[in-house]
Structures are given as structure tokens and as C-alpha cells.
Amino acid sequence: MIRIGLVGVGAMGRGHLEVYIRLMKEDPEIKLTALCDVDPKRFETQTGTLNIEGVGKDQIDFSQFHLYNDFDRMLAEEPLDMVDLVIPTYLHAPNAVKALEKGLHVFCEKPMALTPELCQRMIDAAAASGKQHMIGQCLRFWPAYEKLKEFVDGGELGKPTSGYYARFGGTPQGSFENWYLDESRSGGCLLDQHIHDVDMVNWLFGLPESVSTRGVNMNPGAGIDALSSIYRYPGMSITTEDDWSLNGKDMKFKMLFRQNFERGAVVFEDNVLTVYPNGELSYVPHLPEDNGYYRELRYFLDRVNDDKPITVAPLTSTRDTIRLATAERESARANGDWTAIK
Ligand SMILES: NC(=O)c1ccc[n+]([C@@H]2O[C@H](COP(=O)([O-])OP(=O)(O)OC[C@H]3O[C@@H](n4cnc5c(N)ncnc54)[C@H](O)[C@@H]3O)[C@@H](O)[C@H]2O)c1
């Protein structure tokens, strides 16, 4: 039996809550026993506000859980094996370290932490505790991106030559104390939304030699709200773009990529992955139906249960993603100067 405490029941926390409710039906060994949120209103039955269609919108019966408004109190009073941290980014490192020191397994939402140094503290705490710890870089479990990884690693279309990865949507609204628009708490669009594509670039190709980023700020204090980056790899051209300031009333969040190879291309747009082998007709591969939010938690719980190492998203790799994003910010501050990854 794995007894879990979910910390943070905001926009994304409700998405995790829906996954646990499903997992508990599928597997009697999984038991979400407690929820913790500093805001008691989050334990009411209103629907969630996440910008991903179909996620976090269910009506929830909160009476089935032990409810806490204080993390330390939950750690002291609730018998738990694991916590899942779905709280603002500036709280990831301190709360993950605290839970690991208490001897709990820790799943924590992306981005890992605000700086590579804080990431290292999480790695050290996990090593000292011997408990499992993973960051929810969910694209590593998202079927379309997972399929792309197979093409990159397997070589079916030859070597990767050029790629473009992007996401864009509206400015985050209604978050806890508006933390998304405070760069010192969220790292801005660059460390929050764009981190998904930074993590993809790192996961697919490893760290580049250097990066050049141009960024702009629209919301005072929010850091970079829109950006484009070019990554320097030998013999390959990789670019990314992000923008969280598209505030049209019916503008929906979008994520997409186009990866070209020596013998064909793989394109993901409008939630459909299409493979275009050169000189042949395209095809749409069959992919698992579950999204990355379900698949990353299922994976983590299996690792906890089987006591096996985490290989898809090890902590050192998700820390390197933060190192790369940090170099992008440094480059943007220097008007796009090529910047090495420290
Ligand atoms: N993987 C994804 O696609 C994805 C999408 C959205 C958000 N996220 C991540 O999820 C995390 C949470 O984001 P969100 O959009 O849900 O934010 P949010 O502001 O909607 O929710 C945060 C919740 O944490 C609670 N909280 C704040 N301080 C707390 C504390 N000390 N103890 C307990 N609860 C506390 C708040 O009351 C709020 O309910 C962030 O790290 C964010 O980057 C990931």
C-alpha cells in the first residue's frame, strides 16, 4: 500500500487529483489519503481552471480525504509513504527536501526548482534519504513526444537535422497570490511554460554547446513573457519559441513541434502526430490514449512499488534542464549573446 498526500489543489493539483481517483479504482495498493492546501476554498467542489482541455475539470467529493491547511502539520500527523507537490515553484525545493528528510517518496511538479543550486539540494536530499524522487516533466511521458524520442534514438529516419518546438497561450490568471507573474517565484514564462520545450531539447539531444535567446517582457515583474532560442549542436539546427501573452478571448493553449531527419520528418500539431517519410505518403502512428499526467504518475508509483531506479526522468537530467533554461535567461539579458551552459 502506498499512502499519498497531495499538496496544492490549485489548477494543476486538481489534474493530479483526477489521476489519483482513477488510479485508486485501478489499483487497490494506491491510496490518496490526504490533501493539503493553505487556501481552504480549494476544498470546495467548484471546477478547476487549468488551460489544458479535459484536465482538472471534474467535480470532486472532498469529504473522502483528510484535509490539511498546513504542510508541516500534515507531515507530523498523517501516516504517509509519499507526497506529491503541486505547489508554486518557489516552494518545490524547500518542501521536497523537508519531505525527503522525513523519509517520504516525493513526486514534484515541474520546473524542478528556481536555480540549479536548489535542484542540487533536492538531489542530495534524495540520495541521503534513499527515497524515490522525480519531477513531473510530463512531456517525457506524453505519447507524441515519446514517439519522437523513439525516432531520434532509433534512427529509423536517419539522423536529426533541424527541429522547431513551441508552445503559446494566454497569460496565467487566478493563480495563488498571482505567483506566475512574479519572476522571483515562478521564473516567468521562460522557467515555467517554456521549460517543457527546454526539457524536450535536453531529453532528445542532450545539452547543447551554447544557446542564444531573445526575450521580451510585457507584464511588470514577470520576467520574460515571450522568447525565441537557438541551440548550438554540431550539424543540427534546433530552435524553440514560447509566448504566454496571447490573450484573445477564444485563443486556446497550443503546443507543437516539427522535427526533420535525413530521411523524413515528424510533425505534431493540433494534437496529431504525423510521420512524413521522404518520397512516401505520410501516416499517423497509433499512440497510447492516456496523457502524460496519468502516465508520469503511474510510472512513478510503479518505481516506488518495485523499488527500481527512475530512468525516464532522473533528477540529474531534470536539473540539467534548469541549467539550460538558466543559460537562456542569461543570454536574453545579454541581448542574445551565445551563452555556455554552466
Ligand atoms: N505539467 C504541467 O503541464 C503543469 C501545468 C500547470 C502547472 N504546473 C505546475 O504545477 C505547480 C502548481 O501550479 P498551479 O497552476 O496549480 O498553481 P495554482 O496557483 O493554481 O495552485 C497552487 C496551489 O498551491 C496552494 N499553496 C500555496 N502555497 C502552499 C503551501 N505552502 N502549502 C500548501 N499549498 C499551498 C495554493 O493555495 C494553490 O491552491 C507549479 O509548479 C506549476 O509549474 C504544471
The ligand as an SDF file (V2000), in Angstrom:
LIG
                    3D

 44 48  0  0  0  0  0  0  0  0999 V2000
    2.9300   19.8520  -16.0140 N   0  0  0  0  0  0  0  0  0  0  0  0
    2.1450   20.8230  -16.4490 C   0  0  0  0  0  0  0  0  0  0  0  0
    1.7310   20.8320  -17.6080 O   0  0  0  0  0  0  0  0  0  0  0  0
    1.7510   21.9230  -15.4990 C   0  0  0  0  0  0  0  0  0  0  0  0
    0.6750   22.7660  -15.8020 C   0  0  0  0  0  0  0  0  0  0  0  0
    0.3350   23.7470  -14.8750 C   0  0  0  0  0  0  0  0  0  0  0  0
    1.0630   23.9010  -13.7120 C   0  0  0  0  0  0  0  0  0  0  0  0
    2.1090   23.0900  -13.4540 N   0  0  0  0  0  0  0  0  0  0  0  0
    2.9250   23.2500  -12.2380 C   0  0  0  0  0  0  0  0  0  0  0  0
    2.1310   22.8990  -11.1020 O   0  0  0  0  0  0  0  0  0  0  0  0
    2.5010   23.6890   -9.9790 C   0  0  0  0  0  0  0  0  0  0  0  0
    1.2660   24.3930   -9.4240 C   0  0  0  0  0  0  0  0  0  0  0  0
    0.7260   25.2430  -10.4410 O   0  0  0  0  0  0  0  0  0  0  0  0
   -0.8310   25.6420  -10.4590 P   0  0  0  0  0  0  0  0  0  0  0  0
   -1.1300   26.1460  -11.8240 O   0  0  0  0  0  0  0  0  0  0  0  0
   -1.6630   24.5530   -9.9100 O   0  0  0  0  0  0  0  0  0  0  0  0
   -0.8330   26.8880   -9.4430 O   0  0  0  0  0  0  0  0  0  0  0  0
   -2.0830   27.4350   -8.6200 P   0  0  0  0  0  0  0  0  0  0  0  0
   -1.6960   28.7790   -8.1240 O   0  0  0  0  0  0  0  0  0  0  0  0
   -3.3320   27.2840   -9.4270 O   0  0  0  0  0  0  0  0  0  0  0  0
   -2.1870   26.4000   -7.4110 O   0  0  0  0  0  0  0  0  0  0  0  0
   -1.2200   26.3450   -6.3920 C   0  0  0  0  0  0  0  0  0  0  0  0
   -1.9170   25.8490   -5.1450 C   0  0  0  0  0  0  0  0  0  0  0  0
   -0.9400   25.7060   -4.1070 O   0  0  0  0  0  0  0  0  0  0  0  0
   -1.5120   26.1990   -2.8970 C   0  0  0  0  0  0  0  0  0  0  0  0
   -0.4250   26.5600   -1.9850 N   0  0  0  0  0  0  0  0  0  0  0  0
    0.3670   27.6670   -2.0000 C   0  0  0  0  0  0  0  0  0  0  0  0
    1.2720   27.6150   -1.0100 N   0  0  0  0  0  0  0  0  0  0  0  0
    1.0640   26.4360   -0.3500 C   0  0  0  0  0  0  0  0  0  0  0  0
    1.6920   25.7990    0.7520 C   0  0  0  0  0  0  0  0  0  0  0  0
    2.7240   26.3690    1.3910 N   0  0  0  0  0  0  0  0  0  0  0  0
    1.2040   24.6180    1.1740 N   0  0  0  0  0  0  0  0  0  0  0  0
    0.1390   24.0390    0.5530 C   0  0  0  0  0  0  0  0  0  0  0  0
   -0.5000   24.5990   -0.5050 N   0  0  0  0  0  0  0  0  0  0  0  0
   -0.0320   25.7710   -0.9590 C   0  0  0  0  0  0  0  0  0  0  0  0
   -2.3740   27.3660   -3.3300 C   0  0  0  0  0  0  0  0  0  0  0  0
   -3.3670   27.7230   -2.3950 O   0  0  0  0  0  0  0  0  0  0  0  0
   -2.9770   26.8250   -4.6330 C   0  0  0  0  0  0  0  0  0  0  0  0
   -4.1820   26.1300   -4.3970 O   0  0  0  0  0  0  0  0  0  0  0  0
    3.5890   24.6410  -10.4780 C   0  0  0  0  0  0  0  0  0  0  0  0
    4.8410   24.1020  -10.2030 O   0  0  0  0  0  0  0  0  0  0  0  0
    3.3590   24.6750  -11.9870 C   0  0  0  0  0  0  0  0  0  0  0  0
    4.5330   24.9910  -12.7140 O   0  0  0  0  0  0  0  0  0  0  0  0
    2.4560   22.0850  -14.3150 C   0  0  0  0  0  0  0  0  0  0  0  0
  1  2  1  0
  2  3  2  0
  2  4  1  0
  4  5  1  0
  4 44  2  0
  5  6  2  0
  6  7  1  0
  7  8  2  0
  8  9  1  0
  8 44  1  0
  9 10  1  0
  9 42  1  0
 10 11  1  0
 11 12  1  0
 11 40  1  0
 12 13  1  0
 13 14  1  0
 14 15  2  0
 14 16  1  0
 14 17  1  0
 17 18  1  0
 18 19  2  0
 18 20  1  0
 18 21  1  0
 21 22  1  0
 22 23  1  0
 23 24  1  0
 23 38  1  0
 24 25  1  0
 25 26  1  0
 25 36  1  0
 26 27  1  0
 26 35  1  0
 27 28  2  0
 28 29  1  0
 29 30  1  0
 29 35  2  0
 30 31  1  0
 30 32  2  0
 32 33  1  0
 33 34  2  0
 34 35  1  0
 36 37  1  0
 36 38  1  0
 38 39  1  0
 40 41  1  0
 40 42  1  0
 42 43  1  0
M  CHG  2   8   1  16  -1
M  END
$$$$
